[in-house]
Amino acid sequence: DNAENMYFFSELALTLNEPEERVAPTDSRLRPDQRLMESGRWDEANVEKQRLEEKQRAVRRRREAEAVEALEEGKDYEGYLPLWFERKVDAVTGELICVYKGGYWEAKDKQDWSVCPDIF
């Protein structure tokens, strides 16, 4: 029903961005610009999107500076490491894949998100 007004998305597609309680504070459904946009507050959403993008750029610049500093000091620099996944080579295809390494569901059960960075 009413599919033409919903961009002909399936019911599943329409619900993928629905907020869910008790998720990590890094869950993309919690993006403040996304929430503003979905409530029809376009101008505020655009301002918030710009703020988030600049915050991301600042983090990238900081990591790049840390990498240069480590290189100058002859130290290793790990850079960004995902919390819940690790990259591995698939034994069958030889392609690089992301494999769940654990921790998310335990953190969700405990509601302990202390390891999550402040990305928003």
Biopython code that builds the backbone (N, CA, C, O; Angstrom):
import numpy as np
from Bio.PDB.StructureBuilder import StructureBuilder

atoms = [
    (1, "ASP", "N", (0.832, -1.195, 0.000)),
    (1, "ASP", "CA", (0.000, 0.000, 0.000)),
    (1, "ASP", "C", (0.870, 1.249, 0.000)),
    (1, "ASP", "O", (1.868, 1.320, 0.716)),
    (2, "ASN", "N", (0.488, 2.222, -0.799)),
    (2, "ASN", "CA", (1.131, 3.529, -0.813)),
    (2, "ASN", "C", (2.594, 3.467, -1.256)),
    (2, "ASN", "O", (3.364, 4.375, -0.942)),
    (3, "ALA", "N", (2.990, 2.428, -1.971)),
    (3, "ALA", "CA", (4.393, 2.224, -2.364)),
    (3, "ALA", "C", (4.939, 3.375, -3.189)),
    (3, "ALA", "O", (6.116, 3.716, -3.072)),
    (4, "GLU", "N", (4.106, 3.974, -4.018)),
    (4, "GLU", "CA", (4.590, 5.063, -4.862)),
    (4, "GLU", "C", (5.060, 6.259, -4.030)),
    (4, "GLU", "O", (5.907, 7.031, -4.479)),
    (5, "ASN", "N", (4.521, 6.414, -2.832)),
    (5, "ASN", "CA", (4.941, 7.498, -1.939)),
    (5, "ASN", "C", (6.118, 7.085, -1.055)),
    (5, "ASN", "O", (6.647, 7.905, -0.305)),
    (6, "MET", "N", (6.514, 5.864, -1.137)),
    (6, "MET", "CA", (7.635, 5.353, -0.339)),
    (6, "MET", "C", (8.777, 4.912, -1.248)),
    (6, "MET", "O", (9.543, 4.010, -0.910)),
    (7, "TYR", "N", (8.878, 5.556, -2.398)),
    (7, "TYR", "CA", (9.960, 5.298, -3.361)),
    (7, "TYR", "C", (9.997, 3.844, -3.825)),
    (7, "TYR", "O", (11.034, 3.367, -4.284)),
    (8, "PHE", "N", (8.885, 3.146, -3.710)),
    (8, "PHE", "CA", (8.748, 1.744, -4.091)),
    (8, "PHE", "C", (9.701, 0.835, -3.307)),
    (8, "PHE", "O", (10.066, -0.243, -3.777)),
    (9, "PHE", "N", (10.104, 1.282, -2.102)),
    (9, "PHE", "CA", (10.930, 0.437, -1.227)),
    (9, "PHE", "C", (10.075, -0.668, -0.647)),
    (9, "PHE", "O", (8.868, -0.506, -0.467)),
    (10, "SER", "N", (10.706, -1.792, -0.358)),
    (10, "SER", "CA", (9.995, -2.878, 0.321)),
    (10, "SER", "C", (9.774, -2.478, 1.777)),
    (10, "SER", "O", (10.363, -1.511, 2.260)),
    (11, "GLU", "N", (8.931, -3.220, 2.462)),
    (11, "GLU", "CA", (8.682, -2.946, 3.878)),
    (11, "GLU", "C", (9.976, -3.092, 4.673)),
    (11, "GLU", "O", (10.239, -2.308, 5.585)),
    (12, "LEU", "N", (10.780, -4.089, 4.330)),
    (12, "LEU", "CA", (12.064, -4.271, 5.011)),
    (12, "LEU", "C", (12.945, -3.041, 4.824)),
    (12, "LEU", "O", (13.496, -2.520, 5.794)),
    (13, "ALA", "N", (13.079, -2.577, 3.594)),
    (13, "ALA", "CA", (13.932, -1.418, 3.324)),
    (13, "ALA", "C", (13.460, -0.182, 4.089)),
    (13, "ALA", "O", (14.277, 0.609, 4.560)),
    (14, "LEU", "N", (12.163, -0.021, 4.209)),
    (14, "LEU", "CA", (11.617, 1.134, 4.919)),
    (14, "LEU", "C", (11.890, 1.087, 6.412)),
    (14, "LEU", "O", (11.902, 2.127, 7.070)),
    (15, "THR", "N", (12.109, -0.093, 6.950)),
    (15, "THR", "CA", (12.290, -0.211, 8.404)),
    (15, "THR", "C", (13.749, -0.353, 8.830)),
    (15, "THR", "O", (14.027, -0.410, 10.028)),
    (16, "LEU", "N", (14.684, -0.411, 7.889)),
    (16, "LEU", "CA", (16.086, -0.625, 8.247)),
    (16, "LEU", "C", (16.658, 0.480, 9.124)),
    (16, "LEU", "O", (17.554, 0.217, 9.926)),
    (17, "ASN", "N", (16.178, 1.684, 8.997)),
    (17, "ASN", "CA", (16.700, 2.802, 9.777)),
    (17, "ASN", "C", (15.906, 3.079, 11.042)),
    (17, "ASN", "O", (16.170, 4.060, 11.738)),
    (18, "GLU", "N", (14.939, 2.227, 11.346)),
    (18, "GLU", "CA", (14.128, 2.448, 12.539)),
    (18, "GLU", "C", (15.010, 2.344, 13.784)),
    (18, "GLU", "O", (15.812, 1.418, 13.902)),
    (19, "PRO", "N", (14.862, 3.288, 14.707)),
    (19, "PRO", "CA", (15.651, 3.231, 15.940)),
    (19, "PRO", "C", (15.365, 1.952, 16.734)),
    (19, "PRO", "O", (14.263, 1.404, 16.694)),
    (20, "GLU", "N", (16.378, 1.506, 17.443)),
    (20, "GLU", "CA", (16.260, 0.318, 18.296)),
    (20, "GLU", "C", (16.878, 0.668, 19.639)),
    (20, "GLU", "O", (17.908, 1.340, 19.694)),
    (21, "GLU", "N", (16.274, 0.230, 20.691)),
    (21, "GLU", "CA", (16.798, 0.527, 22.025)),
    (21, "GLU", "C", (17.997, -0.361, 22.352)),
    (21, "GLU", "O", (18.143, -1.461, 21.818)),
    (22, "ARG", "N", (18.851, 0.146, 23.245)),
    (22, "ARG", "CA", (19.953, -0.612, 23.831)),
    (22, "ARG", "C", (21.060, -0.978, 22.833)),
    (22, "ARG", "O", (21.763, -1.967, 23.036)),
    (23, "VAL", "N", (21.222, -0.202, 21.770)),
    (23, "VAL", "CA", (22.288, -0.473, 20.805)),
    (23, "VAL", "C", (23.501, 0.388, 21.143)),
    (23, "VAL", "O", (23.408, 1.332, 21.927)),
    (24, "ALA", "N", (24.625, 0.052, 20.548)),
    (24, "ALA", "CA", (25.861, 0.801, 20.787)),
    (24, "ALA", "C", (25.664, 2.269, 20.395)),
    (24, "ALA", "O", (24.920, 2.568, 19.461)),
    (25, "PRO", "N", (26.321, 3.167, 21.097)),
    (25, "PRO", "CA", (26.194, 4.586, 20.756)),
    (25, "PRO", "C", (26.809, 4.918, 19.398)),
    (25, "PRO", "O", (26.649, 6.034, 18.904)),
    (26, "THR", "N", (27.502, 3.973, 18.799)),
    (26, "THR", "CA", (28.078, 4.156, 17.467)),
    (26, "THR", "C", (27.171, 3.621, 16.363)),
    (26, "THR", "O", (27.521, 3.705, 15.186)),
    (27, "ASP", "N", (26.020, 3.076, 16.719)),
    (27, "ASP", "CA", (25.082, 2.538, 15.731)),
    (27, "ASP", "C", (24.645, 3.661, 14.794)),
    (27, "ASP", "O", (24.229, 4.728, 15.247)),
    (28, "SER", "N", (24.738, 3.422, 13.505)),
    (28, "SER", "CA", (24.445, 4.481, 12.525)),
    (28, "SER", "C", (23.004, 4.971, 12.599)),
    (28, "SER", "O", (22.704, 6.077, 12.152)),
    (29, "ARG", "N", (22.117, 4.167, 13.156)),
    (29, "ARG", "CA", (20.730, 4.613, 13.284)),
    (29, "ARG", "C", (20.603, 5.747, 14.296)),
    (29, "ARG", "O", (19.570, 6.413, 14.356)),
    (30, "LEU", "N", (21.642, 5.967, 15.085)),
    (30, "LEU", "CA", (21.628, 7.039, 16.076)),
    (30, "LEU", "C", (22.239, 8.336, 15.550)),
    (30, "LEU", "O", (22.318, 9.323, 16.281)),
    (31, "ARG", "N", (22.666, 8.340, 14.304)),
    (31, "ARG", "CA", (23.262, 9.571, 13.742)),
    (31, "ARG", "C", (22.286, 10.722, 13.911)),
    (31, "ARG", "O", (21.154, 10.646, 13.431)),
    (32, "PRO", "N", (22.700, 11.776, 14.578)),
    (32, "PRO", "CA", (21.761, 12.874, 14.823)),
    (32, "PRO", "C", (21.262, 13.541, 13.547)),
    (32, "PRO", "O", (20.116, 13.988, 13.496)),
    (33, "ASP", "N", (22.104, 13.617, 12.513)),
    (33, "ASP", "CA", (21.631, 14.224, 11.271)),
    (33, "ASP", "C", (20.568, 13.362, 10.610)),
    (33, "ASP", "O", (19.613, 13.875, 10.026)),
    (34, "GLN", "N", (20.741, 12.053, 10.706)),
    (34, "GLN", "CA", (19.758, 11.117, 10.140)),
    (34, "GLN", "C", (18.420, 11.241, 10.871)),
    (34, "GLN", "O", (17.361, 11.264, 10.244)),
    (35, "ARG", "N", (18.478, 11.320, 12.190)),
    (35, "ARG", "CA", (17.250, 11.446, 12.974)),
    (35, "ARG", "C", (16.528, 12.749, 12.629)),
    (35, "ARG", "O", (15.306, 12.770, 12.488)),
    (36, "LEU", "N", (17.299, 13.845, 12.492)),
    (36, "LEU", "CA", (16.686, 15.132, 12.140)),
    (36, "LEU", "C", (16.057, 15.078, 10.755)),
    (36, "LEU", "O", (14.951, 15.577, 10.546)),
    (37, "MET", "N", (16.768, 14.469, 9.813)),
    (37, "MET", "CA", (16.248, 14.372, 8.450)),
    (37, "MET", "C", (14.948, 13.582, 8.437)),
    (37, "MET", "O", (13.979, 13.975, 7.788)),
    (38, "GLU", "N", (14.932, 12.458, 9.163)),
    (38, "GLU", "CA", (13.733, 11.617, 9.137)),
    (38, "GLU", "C", (12.549, 12.263, 9.835)),
    (38, "GLU", "O", (11.404, 11.860, 9.628)),
    (39, "SER", "N", (12.821, 13.265, 10.663)),
    (39, "SER", "CA", (11.697, 13.981, 11.277)),
    (39, "SER", "C", (11.339, 15.233, 10.482)),
    (39, "SER", "O", (10.522, 16.044, 10.918)),
    (40, "GLY", "N", (11.966, 15.385, 9.294)),
    (40, "GLY", "CA", (11.617, 16.476, 8.404)),
    (40, "GLY", "C", (12.290, 17.793, 8.723)),
    (40, "GLY", "O", (11.892, 18.825, 8.182)),
    (41, "ARG", "N", (13.286, 17.795, 9.573)),
    (41, "ARG", "CA", (13.989, 19.021, 9.969)),
    (41, "ARG", "C", (15.253, 19.160, 9.109)),
    (41, "ARG", "O", (16.373, 19.011, 9.598)),
    (42, "TRP", "N", (15.047, 19.447, 7.828)),
    (42, "TRP", "CA", (16.105, 19.417, 6.818)),
    (42, "TRP", "C", (17.230, 20.400, 7.083)),
    (42, "TRP", "O", (18.399, 20.026, 6.980)),
    (43, "ASP", "N", (16.925, 21.624, 7.414)),
    (43, "ASP", "CA", (17.973, 22.623, 7.635)),
    (43, "ASP", "C", (18.862, 22.222, 8.810)),
    (43, "ASP", "O", (20.088, 22.295, 8.721)),
    (44, "GLU", "N", (18.244, 21.801, 9.900)),
    (44, "GLU", "CA", (19.013, 21.362, 11.067)),
    (44, "GLU", "C", (19.844, 20.122, 10.725)),
    (44, "GLU", "O", (20.986, 19.988, 11.166)),
    (45, "ALA", "N", (19.258, 19.222, 9.938)),
    (45, "ALA", "CA", (19.967, 18.000, 9.543)),
    (45, "ALA", "C", (21.213, 18.331, 8.730)),
    (45, "ALA", "O", (22.260, 17.713, 8.919)),
    (46, "ASN", "N", (21.105, 19.299, 7.832)),
    (46, "ASN", "CA", (22.263, 19.691, 7.018)),
    (46, "ASN", "C", (23.364, 20.301, 7.870)),
    (46, "ASN", "O", (24.541, 20.017, 7.652)),
    (47, "VAL", "N", (23.003, 21.129, 8.830)),
    (47, "VAL", "CA", (23.996, 21.725, 9.734)),
    (47, "VAL", "C", (24.669, 20.625, 10.542)),
    (47, "VAL", "O", (25.889, 20.629, 10.706)),
    (48, "GLU", "N", (23.884, 19.694, 11.042)),
    (48, "GLU", "CA", (24.432, 18.593, 11.842)),
    (48, "GLU", "C", (25.327, 17.689, 11.000)),
    (48, "GLU", "O", (26.364, 17.224, 11.474)),
    (49, "LYS", "N", (24.935, 17.442, 9.767)),
    (49, "LYS", "CA", (25.761, 16.619, 8.867)),
    (49, "LYS", "C", (27.120, 17.270, 8.655)),
    (49, "LYS", "O", (28.147, 16.591, 8.683)),
    (50, "GLN", "N", (27.133, 18.572, 8.444)),
    (50, "GLN", "CA", (28.399, 19.288, 8.274)),
    (50, "GLN", "C", (29.262, 19.172, 9.528)),
    (50, "GLN", "O", (30.473, 18.971, 9.434)),
    (51, "ARG", "N", (28.641, 19.297, 10.704)),
    (51, "ARG", "CA", (29.384, 19.176, 11.962)),
    (51, "ARG", "C", (30.007, 17.792, 12.086)),
    (51, "ARG", "O", (31.179, 17.663, 12.441)),
    (52, "LEU", "N", (29.218, 16.750, 11.791)),
    (52, "LEU", "CA", (29.723, 15.378, 11.891)),
    (52, "LEU", "C", (30.860, 15.130, 10.909)),
    (52, "LEU", "O", (31.858, 14.500, 11.257)),
    (53, "GLU", "N", (30.712, 15.620, 9.694)),
    (53, "GLU", "CA", (31.761, 15.417, 8.698)),
    (53, "GLU", "C", (33.047, 16.116, 9.108)),
    (53, "GLU", "O", (34.132, 15.566, 8.915)),
    (54, "GLU", "N", (32.951, 17.316, 9.668)),
    (54, "GLU", "CA", (34.157, 18.016, 10.116)),
    (54, "GLU", "C", (34.793, 17.280, 11.299)),
    (54, "GLU", "O", (36.018, 17.224, 11.409)),
    (55, "LYS", "N", (33.977, 16.726, 12.167)),
    (55, "LYS", "CA", (34.501, 15.939, 13.287)),
    (55, "LYS", "C", (35.269, 14.719, 12.755)),
    (55, "LYS", "O", (36.344, 14.392, 13.256)),
    (56, "GLN", "N", (34.715, 14.056, 11.747)),
    (56, "GLN", "CA", (35.390, 12.908, 11.140)),
    (56, "GLN", "C", (36.706, 13.324, 10.485)),
    (56, "GLN", "O", (37.707, 12.616, 10.593)),
    (57, "ARG", "N", (36.705, 14.469, 9.809)),
    (57, "ARG", "CA", (37.942, 14.954, 9.174)),
    (57, "ARG", "C", (39.009, 15.247, 10.225)),
    (57, "ARG", "O", (40.185, 14.943, 10.022)),
    (58, "ALA", "N", (38.602, 15.836, 11.346)),
    (58, "ALA", "CA", (39.545, 16.151, 12.416)),
    (58, "ALA", "C", (40.168, 14.875, 12.986)),
    (58, "ALA", "O", (41.367, 14.839, 13.260)),
    (59, "VAL", "N", (39.368, 13.844, 13.162)),
    (59, "VAL", "CA", (39.887, 12.564, 13.652)),
    (59, "VAL", "C", (40.869, 11.974, 12.650)),
    (59, "VAL", "O", (41.922, 11.468, 13.037)),
    (60, "ARG", "N", (40.532, 12.036, 11.364)),
    (60, "ARG", "CA", (41.437, 11.529, 10.333)),
    (60, "ARG", "C", (42.757, 12.294, 10.342)),
    (60, "ARG", "O", (43.828, 11.695, 10.258)),
    (61, "ARG", "N", (42.674, 13.633, 10.443)),
    (61, "ARG", "CA", (43.902, 14.443, 10.480)),
    (61, "ARG", "C", (44.754, 14.083, 11.693)),
    (61, "ARG", "O", (45.979, 14.004, 11.591)),
    (62, "ARG", "N", (44.113, 13.866, 12.841)),
    (62, "ARG", "CA", (44.852, 13.497, 14.051)),
    (62, "ARG", "C", (45.554, 12.154, 13.861)),
    (62, "ARG", "O", (46.719, 12.004, 14.229)),
    (63, "ARG", "N", (44.851, 11.180, 13.288)),
    (63, "ARG", "CA", (45.458, 9.861, 13.042)),
    (63, "ARG", "C", (46.621, 9.968, 12.057)),
    (63, "ARG", "O", (47.653, 9.322, 12.240)),
    (64, "GLU", "N", (46.457, 10.773, 11.027)),
    (64, "GLU", "CA", (47.534, 10.956, 10.060)),
    (64, "GLU", "C", (48.749, 11.588, 10.719)),
    (64, "GLU", "O", (49.879, 11.185, 10.444)),
    (65, "ALA", "N", (48.535, 12.576, 11.588)),
    (65, "ALA", "CA", (49.638, 13.218, 12.300)),
    (65, "ALA", "C", (50.326, 12.224, 13.240)),
    (65, "ALA", "O", (51.553, 12.211, 13.347)),
    (66, "GLU", "N", (49.534, 11.396, 13.917)),
    (66, "GLU", "CA", (50.108, 10.375, 14.803)),
    (66, "GLU", "C", (50.937, 9.368, 14.008)),
    (66, "GLU", "O", (51.981, 8.914, 14.477)),
    (67, "ALA", "N", (50.478, 9.021, 12.816)),
    (67, "ALA", "CA", (51.213, 8.073, 11.975)),
    (67, "ALA", "C", (52.544, 8.673, 11.533)),
    (67, "ALA", "O", (53.567, 7.989, 11.539)),
    (68, "VAL", "N", (52.532, 9.938, 11.152)),
    (68, "VAL", "CA", (53.767, 10.610, 10.741)),
    (68, "VAL", "C", (54.738, 10.681, 11.914)),
    (68, "VAL", "O", (55.930, 10.415, 11.764)),
    (69, "GLU", "N", (54.216, 11.042, 13.078)),
    (69, "GLU", "CA", (55.052, 11.133, 14.276)),
    (69, "GLU", "C", (55.667, 9.777, 14.619)),
    (69, "GLU", "O", (56.852, 9.689, 14.940)),
    (70, "ALA", "N", (54.865, 8.736, 14.549)),
    (70, "ALA", "CA", (55.373, 7.387, 14.831)),
    (70, "ALA", "C", (56.458, 7.009, 13.832)),
    (70, "ALA", "O", (57.488, 6.450, 14.209)),
    (71, "LEU", "N", (56.231, 7.310, 12.575)),
    (71, "LEU", "CA", (57.210, 7.003, 11.535)),
    (71, "LEU", "C", (58.526, 7.742, 11.785)),
    (71, "LEU", "O", (59.607, 7.170, 11.647)),
    (72, "GLU", "N", (58.419, 9.013, 12.152)),
    (72, "GLU", "CA", (59.615, 9.808, 12.432)),
    (72, "GLU", "C", (60.386, 9.270, 13.625)),
    (72, "GLU", "O", (61.610, 9.382, 13.686)),
    (73, "GLU", "N", (59.662, 8.682, 14.575)),
    (73, "GLU", "CA", (60.303, 8.124, 15.767)),
    (73, "GLU", "C", (60.676, 6.656, 15.590)),
    (73, "GLU", "O", (61.202, 6.025, 16.508)),
    (74, "GLY", "N", (60.401, 6.121, 14.409)),
    (74, "GLY", "CA", (60.729, 4.723, 14.139)),
    (74, "GLY", "C", (59.843, 3.727, 14.858)),
    (74, "GLY", "O", (60.241, 2.585, 15.090)),
    (75, "LYS", "N", (58.648, 4.155, 15.209)),
    (75, "LYS", "CA", (57.707, 3.286, 15.921)),
    (75, "LYS", "C", (56.638, 2.777, 14.968)),
    (75, "LYS", "O", (56.372, 3.379, 13.928)),
    (76, "ASP", "N", (56.032, 1.657, 15.342)),
    (76, "ASP", "CA", (54.885, 1.153, 14.582)),
    (76, "ASP", "C", (53.654, 1.965, 14.949)),
    (76, "ASP", "O", (53.537, 2.473, 16.064)),
    (77, "TYR", "N", (52.745, 2.080, 13.998)),
    (77, "TYR", "CA", (51.477, 2.764, 14.248)),
    (77, "TYR", "C", (50.353, 1.893, 13.729)),
    (77, "TYR", "O", (50.281, 1.616, 12.531)),
    (78, "GLU", "N", (49.471, 1.457, 14.624)),
    (78, "GLU", "CA", (48.370, 0.575, 14.228)),
    (78, "GLU", "C", (47.267, 1.312, 13.490)),
    (78, "GLU", "O", (46.656, 0.759, 12.575)),
    (79, "GLY", "N", (47.007, 2.543, 13.873)),
    (79, "GLY", "CA", (45.897, 3.265, 13.261)),
    (79, "GLY", "C", (44.570, 2.778, 13.802)),
    (79, "GLY", "O", (44.491, 2.239, 14.906)),
    (80, "TYR", "N", (43.549, 2.970, 13.023)),
    (80, "TYR", "CA", (42.198, 2.598, 13.450)),
    (80, "TYR", "C", (42.005, 1.094, 13.386)),
    (80, "TYR", "O", (42.367, 0.451, 12.400)),
    (81, "LEU", "N", (41.432, 0.538, 14.446)),
    (81, "LEU", "CA", (41.069, -0.876, 14.465)),
    (81, "LEU", "C", (39.591, -0.987, 14.830)),
    (81, "LEU", "O", (39.179, -0.471, 15.869)),
    (82, "PRO", "N", (38.794, -1.643, 14.006)),
    (82, "PRO", "CA", (37.371, -1.810, 14.332)),
    (82, "PRO", "C", (37.192, -2.558, 15.648)),
    (82, "PRO", "O", (37.999, -3.418, 16.003)),
    (83, "LEU", "N", (36.132, -2.222, 16.360)),
    (83, "LEU", "CA", (35.879, -2.856, 17.656)),
    (83, "LEU", "C", (35.396, -4.291, 17.534)),
    (83, "LEU", "O", (35.848, -5.167, 18.271)),
    (84, "TRP", "N", (34.487, -4.533, 16.614)),
    (84, "TRP", "CA", (33.775, -5.811, 16.610)),
    (84, "TRP", "C", (34.200, -6.749, 15.481)),
    (84, "TRP", "O", (33.772, -7.903, 15.448)),
    (85, "PHE", "N", (35.019, -6.279, 14.574)),
    (85, "PHE", "CA", (35.410, -7.084, 13.414)),
    (85, "PHE", "C", (36.911, -7.012, 13.196)),
    (85, "PHE", "O", (37.581, -6.084, 13.649)),
    (86, "GLU", "N", (37.427, -8.018, 12.490)),
    (86, "GLU", "CA", (38.824, -7.990, 12.080)),
    (86, "GLU", "C", (38.901, -8.440, 10.624)),
    (86, "GLU", "O", (38.083, -9.229, 10.149)),
    (87, "ARG", "N", (39.891, -7.925, 9.945)),
    (87, "ARG", "CA", (40.070, -8.292, 8.536)),
    (87, "ARG", "C", (40.909, -9.556, 8.450)),
    (87, "ARG", "O", (41.932, -9.699, 9.120)),
    (88, "LYS", "N", (40.448, -10.462, 7.611)),
    (88, "LYS", "CA", (41.161, -11.712, 7.374)),
    (88, "LYS", "C", (41.056, -12.058, 5.898)),
    (88, "LYS", "O", (40.193, -11.550, 5.183)),
    (89, "VAL", "N", (41.933, -12.914, 5.468)),
    (89, "VAL", "CA", (41.872, -13.405, 4.101)),
    (89, "VAL", "C", (41.021, -14.667, 4.101)),
    (89, "VAL", "O", (41.281, -15.602, 4.858)),
    (90, "ASP", "N", (40.007, -14.685, 3.250)),
    (90, "ASP", "CA", (39.140, -15.855, 3.135)),
    (90, "ASP", "C", (39.955, -17.012, 2.565)),
    (90, "ASP", "O", (40.597, -16.880, 1.522)),
    (91, "ALA", "N", (39.921, -18.143, 3.260)),
    (91, "ALA", "CA", (40.716, -19.309, 2.864)),
    (91, "ALA", "C", (40.297, -19.868, 1.503)),
    (91, "ALA", "O", (41.115, -20.450, 0.791)),
    (92, "VAL", "N", (39.047, -19.695, 1.150)),
    (92, "VAL", "CA", (38.548, -20.251, -0.108)),
    (92, "VAL", "C", (38.769, -19.294, -1.281)),
    (92, "VAL", "O", (39.292, -19.682, -2.326)),
    (93, "THR", "N", (38.359, -18.029, -1.087)),
    (93, "THR", "CA", (38.406, -17.080, -2.198)),
    (93, "THR", "C", (39.704, -16.280, -2.263)),
    (93, "THR", "O", (40.051, -15.738, -3.312)),
    (94, "GLY", "N", (40.420, -16.207, -1.143)),
    (94, "GLY", "CA", (41.632, -15.402, -1.094)),
    (94, "GLY", "C", (41.354, -13.915, -0.966)),
    (94, "GLY", "O", (42.280, -13.105, -0.996)),
    (95, "GLU", "N", (40.088, -13.549, -0.824)),
    (95, "GLU", "CA", (39.720, -12.139, -0.704)),
    (95, "GLU", "C", (39.749, -11.700, 0.746)),
    (95, "GLU", "O", (39.585, -12.507, 1.661)),
    (96, "LEU", "N", (39.961, -10.403, 0.942)),
    (96, "LEU", "CA", (39.946, -9.817, 2.271)),
    (96, "LEU", "C", (38.498, -9.684, 2.727)),
    (96, "LEU", "O", (37.669, -9.112, 2.021)),
    (97, "ILE", "N", (38.196, -10.218, 3.917)),
    (97, "ILE", "CA", (36.837, -10.152, 4.449)),
    (97, "ILE", "C", (36.883, -9.638, 5.885)),
    (97, "ILE", "O", (37.938, -9.646, 6.521)),
    (98, "CYS", "N", (35.752, -9.198, 6.384)),
    (98, "CYS", "CA", (35.632, -8.771, 7.776)),
    (98, "CYS", "C", (34.919, -9.876, 8.541)),
    (98, "CYS", "O", (33.848, -10.331, 8.139)),
    (99, "VAL", "N", (35.519, -10.301, 9.641)),
    (99, "VAL", "CA", (34.989, -11.400, 10.443)),
    (99, "VAL", "C", (34.686, -10.876, 11.842)),
    (99, "VAL", "O", (35.515, -10.202, 12.454)),
    (100, "TYR", "N", (33.501, -11.188, 12.341)),
    (100, "TYR", "CA", (33.117, -10.786, 13.687)),
    (100, "TYR", "C", (34.078, -11.401, 14.687)),
    (100, "TYR", "O", (34.316, -12.608, 14.662)),
    (101, "LYS", "N", (34.635, -10.571, 15.572)),
    (101, "LYS", "CA", (35.603, -11.079, 16.541)),
    (101, "LYS", "C", (35.050, -11.152, 17.951)),
    (101, "LYS", "O", (35.767, -11.521, 18.882)),
    (102, "GLY", "N", (33.790, -10.806, 18.117)),
    (102, "GLY", "CA", (33.164, -10.938, 19.427)),
    (102, "GLY", "C", (33.126, -9.627, 20.189)),
    (102, "GLY", "O", (33.776, -8.647, 19.825)),
    (103, "GLY", "N", (32.349, -9.640, 21.251)),
    (103, "GLY", "CA", (32.291, -8.512, 22.166)),
    (103, "GLY", "C", (31.029, -7.681, 22.095)),
    (103, "GLY", "O", (30.597, -7.136, 23.112)),
    (104, "TYR", "N", (30.425, -7.568, 20.925)),
    (104, "TYR", "CA", (29.261, -6.693, 20.800)),
    (104, "TYR", "C", (28.092, -7.183, 21.647)),
    (104, "TYR", "O", (27.526, -6.420, 22.430)),
    (105, "TRP", "N", (27.736, -8.439, 21.494)),
    (105, "TRP", "CA", (26.551, -8.948, 22.191)),
    (105, "TRP", "C", (26.755, -8.956, 23.693)),
    (105, "TRP", "O", (25.806, -8.759, 24.451)),
    (106, "GLU", "N", (27.988, -9.184, 24.129)),
    (106, "GLU", "CA", (28.288, -9.139, 25.560)),
    (106, "GLU", "C", (28.138, -7.703, 26.076)),
    (106, "GLU", "O", (27.566, -7.478, 27.142)),
    (107, "ALA", "N", (28.651, -6.745, 25.319)),
    (107, "ALA", "CA", (28.527, -5.338, 25.701)),
    (107, "ALA", "C", (27.059, -4.921, 25.708)),
    (107, "ALA", "O", (26.625, -4.169, 26.580)),
    (108, "LYS", "N", (26.300, -5.411, 24.734)),
    (108, "LYS", "CA", (24.881, -5.072, 24.672)),
    (108, "LYS", "C", (24.137, -5.651, 25.874)),
    (108, "LYS", "O", (23.303, -4.975, 26.476)),
    (109, "ASP", "N", (24.439, -6.900, 26.221)),
    (109, "ASP", "CA", (23.793, -7.512, 27.393)),
    (109, "ASP", "C", (24.067, -6.715, 28.664)),
    (109, "ASP", "O", (23.173, -6.506, 29.484)),
    (110, "LYS", "N", (25.315, -6.273, 28.816)),
    (110, "LYS", "CA", (25.725, -5.524, 30.013)),
    (110, "LYS", "C", (25.416, -4.030, 29.911)),
    (110, "LYS", "O", (25.464, -3.302, 30.902)),
    (111, "GLN", "N", (25.095, -3.587, 28.682)),
    (111, "GLN", "CA", (24.941, -2.163, 28.404)),
    (111, "GLN", "C", (26.194, -1.397, 28.822)),
    (111, "GLN", "O", (26.121, -0.312, 29.398)),
    (112, "ASP", "N", (27.333, -1.991, 28.517)),
    (112, "ASP", "CA", (28.629, -1.378, 28.794)),
    (112, "ASP", "C", (29.267, -1.009, 27.465)),
    (112, "ASP", "O", (29.875, -1.848, 26.800)),
    (113, "TRP", "N", (29.125, 0.235, 27.091)),
    (113, "TRP", "CA", (29.639, 0.731, 25.820)),
    (113, "TRP", "C", (30.897, 1.566, 26.016)),
    (113, "TRP", "O", (31.214, 2.408, 25.176)),
    (114, "SER", "N", (31.615, 1.346, 27.107)),
    (114, "SER", "CA", (32.775, 2.171, 27.437)),
    (114, "SER", "C", (33.883, 2.091, 26.389)),
    (114, "SER", "O", (34.706, 3.003, 26.306)),
    (115, "VAL", "N", (33.924, 1.033, 25.595)),
    (115, "VAL", "CA", (34.971, 0.908, 24.571)),
    (115, "VAL", "C", (34.627, 1.663, 23.285)),
    (115, "VAL", "O", (35.470, 1.789, 22.397)),
    (116, "CYS", "N", (33.410, 2.160, 23.184)),
    (116, "CYS", "CA", (32.975, 2.833, 21.967)),
    (116, "CYS", "C", (33.483, 4.276, 21.933)),
    (116, "CYS", "O", (33.385, 4.998, 22.925)),
    (117, "PRO", "N", (34.024, 4.687, 20.791)),
    (117, "PRO", "CA", (34.450, 6.086, 20.668)),
    (117, "PRO", "C", (33.240, 7.009, 20.517)),
    (117, "PRO", "O", (32.145, 6.566, 20.171)),
    (118, "ASP", "N", (33.455, 8.278, 20.779)),
    (118, "ASP", "CA", (32.403, 9.289, 20.608)),
    (118, "ASP", "C", (32.452, 9.755, 19.160)),
    (118, "ASP", "O", (33.222, 10.652, 18.818)),
    (119, "ILE", "N", (31.637, 9.151, 18.316)),
    (119, "ILE", "CA", (31.691, 9.483, 16.886)),
    (119, "ILE", "C", (30.619, 10.484, 16.459)),
    (119, "ILE", "O", (30.674, 11.010, 15.347)),
    (120, "PHE", "N", (29.666, 10.746, 17.310)),
    (120, "PHE", "CA", (28.612, 11.681, 16.938)),
    (120, "PHE", "C", (28.742, 12.960, 17.733)),
    (120, "PHE", "O", (27.941, 13.878, 17.561)),
]
sb = StructureBuilder()
sb.init_structure("model")
sb.init_model(0)
sb.init_chain("A")
sb.init_seg("    ")
for serial, (resi, resn, name, xyz) in enumerate(atoms, 1):
    if name == "N":
        sb.init_residue(resn, " ", resi, " ")
    sb.init_atom(name, np.array(xyz, "f"), 0.0, 1.0, " ", f" {name:<3s}", serial, name[0])
structure = sb.get_structure()
